[in-house]
Amino acid sequence: MVLHYSRPSPYVRKVMIMLHEAHMLDQVELAAATGTPVDSGTMPVDHNPLGKIPALERADGCTLYDSRVICRYLASIASKGPAFYPEGARLWEVLTLEATADGILDAAILMRYETALRAPEGQFEPWIEGQWAKITRALDAIESRWMAHLAGPLCMGQIAVACACGYLDFRHEARGWRESRPALAAWYSAFRARPSMQQTAPE
């Protein structure tokens, strides 16, 4: 399999952490890609017409894209590691937590694009703050409703939340997401010590 990736991408990081935790790194060849919404650059547009990463080429099927699709596929073929997507009622909690974390990433990346790709005179501050409001609501929900789940067995929901927290540190550290969220901050401080997190930290 070939994974089109870029190290700073938090969606790629989700996949890479799963590969580490499932002991599947030797099954994937990495192909670096770069680009933006206004310049596809070297993004794998022949494999993902949306021009996004990660994208996973398979020898026996279509190229998979969107980190959630790729992670579900890898979980289905993994022979080692935890039950990233457990069966039964807990599955719906994992999927909802993963969707919440990915929503944080969606908003955080839109904030990044607004400031990195748009000239200062064209940036729309209320829109930026609207994205941050989504992030704060989601973080507050995790702090108040999801800490028991984060304390449970390793799953994709936990990996997704860790990637979201890591991206906020990477691109929006000045926003101080840890303020008023001591439980989540403490959980992340412990989780990011995992070797899979250390080895996939963005640069």
C-alpha positions as CSV (number, residue, x, y, z in Angstrom):
1,M,0.0,0.0,0.0
2,V,1.1,3.6,-0.6
3,L,0.1,6.4,1.7
4,H,0.2,9.9,0.3
5,Y,1.0,12.1,3.3
6,S,2.4,15.3,4.7
7,R,3.8,15.2,8.2
8,P,2.1,18.5,9.5
9,S,-1.4,17.2,8.5
10,P,-3.3,16.1,11.6
11,Y,-5.5,13.8,9.5
12,V,-2.4,12.1,8.2
13,R,-1.2,11.9,11.8
14,K,-4.3,9.9,12.8
15,V,-3.4,7.3,10.2
16,M,0.2,7.2,11.1
17,I,-0.5,6.8,14.8
18,M,-2.8,3.9,14.0
19,L,-0.1,2.3,11.8
20,H,2.3,2.6,14.8
21,E,-0.2,1.2,17.3
22,A,-1.2,-1.7,15.0
23,H,2.4,-2.6,14.0
24,M,1.6,-2.0,10.3
25,L,4.3,0.5,9.3
26,D,6.1,-2.1,7.2
27,Q,3.0,-2.6,5.1
28,V,2.8,1.0,3.9
29,E,5.1,3.0,1.6
30,L,5.0,6.7,2.2
31,A,4.7,9.2,-0.6
32,A,5.2,12.9,0.3
33,A,2.7,15.4,-1.0
34,T,2.2,19.1,-0.6
35,G,-0.4,21.7,-1.7
36,T,-3.2,24.0,-0.6
37,P,-6.8,24.7,-1.5
38,V,-5.6,27.2,-4.1
39,D,-2.7,25.3,-5.4
40,S,-2.9,21.5,-5.6
41,G,0.9,21.2,-5.9
42,T,1.9,17.6,-5.6
43,M,-1.3,16.4,-4.1
44,P,-2.4,13.0,-5.4
45,V,-5.3,14.3,-7.6
46,D,-5.1,11.3,-9.8
47,H,-5.9,9.1,-6.8
48,N,-8.1,11.5,-4.8
49,P,-10.0,14.0,-7.1
50,L,-10.5,16.3,-4.0
51,G,-6.8,16.8,-3.9
52,K,-6.5,16.0,-0.2
53,I,-4.4,13.8,2.0
54,P,-4.2,11.2,3.4
55,A,-5.0,9.0,0.4
56,L,-4.2,5.2,0.6
57,E,-3.5,3.4,-2.6
58,R,-4.3,-0.3,-2.5
59,A,-3.1,-3.1,-4.9
60,D,-6.5,-4.8,-4.7
61,G,-9.0,-2.0,-4.7
62,C,-9.8,1.7,-5.2
63,T,-7.7,4.3,-3.5
64,L,-9.2,5.2,-0.1
65,Y,-9.4,8.8,1.1
66,D,-10.6,10.7,4.2
67,S,-8.8,9.7,7.3
68,R,-11.9,8.1,8.8
69,V,-12.3,5.8,5.8
70,I,-8.6,4.8,5.8
71,C,-8.6,4.2,9.6
72,R,-11.7,1.9,9.4
73,Y,-10.1,0.0,6.6
74,L,-6.7,-0.4,8.4
75,A,-8.6,-1.5,11.5
76,S,-10.4,-4.2,9.4
77,I,-7.1,-5.7,8.2
78,A,-5.0,-5.3,11.3
79,S,-3.8,-8.5,13.0
80,K,-2.3,-6.7,16.0
81,G,-3.1,-3.8,18.3
82,P,-6.3,-2.8,20.1
83,A,-9.8,-2.8,18.9
84,F,-9.7,0.7,17.4
85,Y,-13.4,0.4,16.5
86,P,-14.9,-1.9,19.1
87,E,-18.1,-3.8,18.5
88,G,-21.4,-3.1,20.3
89,A,-22.7,0.1,21.8
90,R,-19.3,1.5,22.4
91,L,-18.7,1.8,18.6
92,W,-21.1,4.7,18.4
93,E,-19.3,6.5,21.1
94,V,-16.0,6.0,19.3
95,L,-17.4,7.3,16.0
96,T,-19.0,10.3,17.6
97,L,-15.9,11.2,19.5
98,E,-13.8,10.8,16.3
99,A,-16.3,13.0,14.5
100,T,-16.1,15.7,17.2
101,A,-12.3,15.7,17.1
102,D,-12.3,15.9,13.3
103,G,-14.7,18.8,13.5
104,I,-12.2,20.6,15.7
105,L,-9.6,19.9,13.1
106,D,-11.8,21.2,10.3
107,A,-12.4,24.5,12.1
108,A,-8.7,24.9,13.1
109,I,-7.5,24.3,9.6
110,L,-9.9,26.8,8.2
111,M,-8.6,29.3,10.6
112,R,-5.1,28.5,9.5
113,Y,-6.0,28.9,5.8
114,E,-7.7,32.2,6.5
115,T,-4.5,33.7,8.0
116,A,-1.9,31.9,5.9
117,L,-3.4,32.2,2.4
118,R,-5.5,35.4,2.5
119,A,-3.9,38.8,2.6
120,P,-4.4,40.6,6.0
121,E,-6.7,43.2,4.5
122,G,-9.0,40.4,3.2
123,Q,-9.2,38.4,6.4
124,F,-12.6,38.2,8.0
125,E,-12.2,38.3,11.8
126,P,-15.8,37.3,12.7
127,W,-15.4,34.2,10.5
128,I,-12.2,33.3,12.2
129,E,-13.8,33.7,15.6
130,G,-16.8,31.7,14.5
131,Q,-14.5,28.8,13.8
132,W,-12.8,29.2,17.2
133,A,-16.2,29.1,18.8
134,K,-16.9,25.7,17.3
135,I,-13.6,24.5,18.7
136,T,-14.3,25.8,22.2
137,R,-17.7,24.2,22.3
138,A,-16.3,20.9,21.2
139,L,-13.5,21.0,23.7
140,D,-15.9,21.9,26.5
141,A,-18.1,19.0,25.5
142,I,-15.1,16.6,25.7
143,E,-14.2,18.0,29.1
144,S,-17.7,17.6,30.5
145,R,-19.0,14.5,28.8
146,W,-16.2,12.4,27.4
147,M,-13.4,12.0,29.9
148,A,-14.6,8.6,31.1
149,H,-14.3,7.4,27.5
150,L,-10.9,8.9,27.1
151,A,-9.8,6.9,30.2
152,G,-10.9,3.6,28.6
153,P,-9.1,1.2,26.3
154,L,-7.2,2.8,23.3
155,C,-9.5,3.5,20.4
156,M,-9.7,5.7,17.4
157,G,-11.7,8.3,19.3
158,Q,-8.8,8.8,21.6
159,I,-6.3,9.0,18.8
160,A,-8.5,11.6,17.0
161,V,-8.8,13.8,20.1
162,A,-5.1,13.6,20.7
163,C,-4.4,14.7,17.1
164,A,-6.8,17.6,17.5
165,C,-5.1,18.8,20.7
166,G,-1.7,18.4,19.1
167,Y,-2.8,20.5,16.1
168,L,-4.1,23.2,18.3
169,D,-0.7,23.3,20.0
170,F,1.0,23.3,16.6
171,R,-1.0,26.1,14.9
172,H,-3.0,27.9,17.6
173,E,-1.1,27.6,20.8
174,A,-1.6,31.3,21.7
175,R,-5.3,30.6,22.0
176,G,-4.7,28.6,25.2
177,W,-7.1,25.7,24.7
178,R,-6.1,24.2,28.0
179,E,-7.7,27.0,30.0
180,S,-10.7,25.8,32.0
181,R,-10.2,22.3,30.8
182,P,-7.9,20.7,33.4
183,A,-9.1,17.1,32.8
184,L,-8.6,17.2,29.1
185,A,-5.2,18.9,29.5
186,A,-4.0,16.3,32.0
187,W,-5.2,13.4,29.8
188,Y,-3.5,14.9,26.7
189,S,-0.2,15.4,28.6
190,A,-0.2,11.7,29.5
191,F,-1.3,10.5,26.1
192,R,1.2,12.5,24.1
193,A,4.0,10.6,25.8
194,R,3.1,7.4,23.9
195,P,5.8,6.5,21.4
196,S,3.3,6.7,18.5
197,M,2.6,10.3,19.4
198,Q,6.2,11.2,19.8
199,Q,7.2,9.7,16.5
200,T,4.4,11.4,14.5
201,A,4.7,14.9,16.0
202,P,4.3,17.6,13.4
203,E,7.3,19.6,12.2
